[in-house]
Each structure stands twice: as C-alpha cells, then as structure tokens.
Amino acid sequence: MNTELEKCSGTEITLAQSLFLRTIFEDLTRSYNMPEGSDIDNIEWFIKNGNKSNSLRNGYKRALNIAKIIKEFSDGCAKKTRTRKQVRVF
C-alpha cells in the first residue's frame, strides 16, 4: 500500500485517490483516541493533536502522512474554488 502514498504525494491527486486515502486513514485510526471519521475537521485535529495520545500506536506515522496529503489536497481545492471571478455585481 505504500505505492499509493508515493503516487499520491503532494496536491496532484484525484478525488478518487483522496477518497481512497481517507478510507485507509479511517482504517488506521479506528482505535485511536480521536474524533471518529475522516472529515477535514478531524484531519486537521489529528495533524495538530493526534500525537498526544496516539504517537506510539502502530501506523501512527503512516496515518499522519496520509492526513497531511488529504489536508494538502483539501487546501488546494479550496484555493481553486475561492479564486473564481464574480459574475454579477450587486
């Protein structure tokens, strides 16, 4: 499965790859002390606070790497969405 991470490094990943990584992240963190799920708020929480009670768990480093990739993808999508030009002026 490490080949998926090599292919998906950075923000140049597809939506399908992002969803696949979220599934892997959820599987890795199922028994961790953290909010359940893989929405962007939980991803951000895990990046900032996940090390406090999970850093010694199996798969922590991999889960953190995946979380960072998902966050980069999300930030890249948000930038593209926010740079649209306004069509109407009110």
C-alpha positions as CSV (number, residue, x, y, z in Angstrom):
1,M,0.0,0.0,0.0
2,N,3.0,2.3,0.3
3,T,2.9,2.6,-3.5
4,E,-0.4,4.5,-3.2
5,L,1.3,7.1,-1.0
6,E,4.2,7.5,-3.4
7,K,1.8,8.1,-6.3
8,C,-0.4,10.5,-4.3
9,S,2.2,12.7,-2.7
10,G,1.5,16.4,-2.8
11,T,-1.7,18.0,-4.0
12,E,-1.7,16.5,-7.5
13,I,-4.1,13.7,-6.7
14,T,-7.5,12.9,-8.0
15,L,-10.7,12.9,-6.0
16,A,-10.9,9.1,-6.1
17,Q,-7.4,8.9,-4.7
18,S,-8.3,11.3,-2.0
19,L,-11.3,9.2,-1.0
20,F,-9.2,6.0,-1.1
21,L,-6.7,7.7,1.3
22,R,-9.5,8.7,3.6
23,T,-10.6,5.1,3.8
24,I,-7.1,4.0,4.7
25,F,-6.9,6.8,7.3
26,E,-10.1,5.7,8.9
27,D,-8.9,2.0,9.0
28,L,-5.6,3.1,10.6
29,T,-7.1,5.4,13.2
30,R,-10.2,3.2,14.1
31,S,-8.9,2.5,17.6
32,Y,-7.1,5.8,18.2
33,N,-8.1,8.4,20.8
34,M,-9.6,11.0,18.4
35,P,-12.9,12.1,17.0
36,E,-14.4,9.4,14.7
37,G,-14.3,9.8,11.0
38,S,-12.2,11.5,8.3
39,D,-13.9,14.8,7.6
40,I,-11.5,17.8,7.2
41,D,-12.0,19.0,10.8
42,N,-10.9,15.6,12.1
43,I,-8.0,15.5,9.7
44,E,-6.9,18.9,11.0
45,W,-7.4,17.9,14.6
46,F,-5.3,14.7,14.0
47,I,-2.4,16.7,12.5
48,K,-2.4,19.2,15.4
49,N,-3.3,16.9,18.4
50,G,-3.0,13.3,17.3
51,N,0.5,12.9,18.6
52,K,-0.6,13.5,22.3
53,S,-2.1,10.1,22.8
54,N,-1.5,8.2,19.6
55,S,2.2,8.6,18.6
56,L,3.2,5.2,20.0
57,R,0.4,3.3,18.2
58,N,1.0,1.1,15.2
59,G,0.6,3.0,12.0
60,Y,0.7,6.5,13.5
61,K,3.4,7.9,11.2
62,R,1.6,6.5,8.2
63,A,-1.8,7.9,9.3
64,L,-0.1,11.3,9.9
65,N,1.4,11.2,6.4
66,I,-1.9,10.4,4.9
67,A,-3.6,13.1,6.9
68,K,-1.2,15.7,5.6
69,I,-1.7,14.6,2.0
70,I,-5.5,14.8,2.4
71,K,-5.1,18.3,4.0
72,E,-2.9,19.5,1.1
73,F,-5.5,18.2,-1.4
74,S,-8.3,19.9,0.5
75,D,-6.4,23.2,0.7
76,G,-5.6,23.1,-3.0
77,C,-9.2,22.5,-3.9
78,A,-10.3,25.4,-1.6
79,K,-7.9,27.8,-3.3
80,K,-9.1,26.8,-6.7
81,T,-12.7,27.3,-5.6
82,R,-12.1,30.7,-3.9
83,T,-10.3,32.2,-6.9
84,R,-13.4,32.3,-9.1
85,K,-14.3,35.7,-10.6
86,Q,-17.6,37.3,-9.5
87,V,-20.0,37.4,-12.4
88,R,-22.6,39.7,-11.0
89,V,-22.1,42.8,-9.0
90,F,-24.9,43.7,-6.6
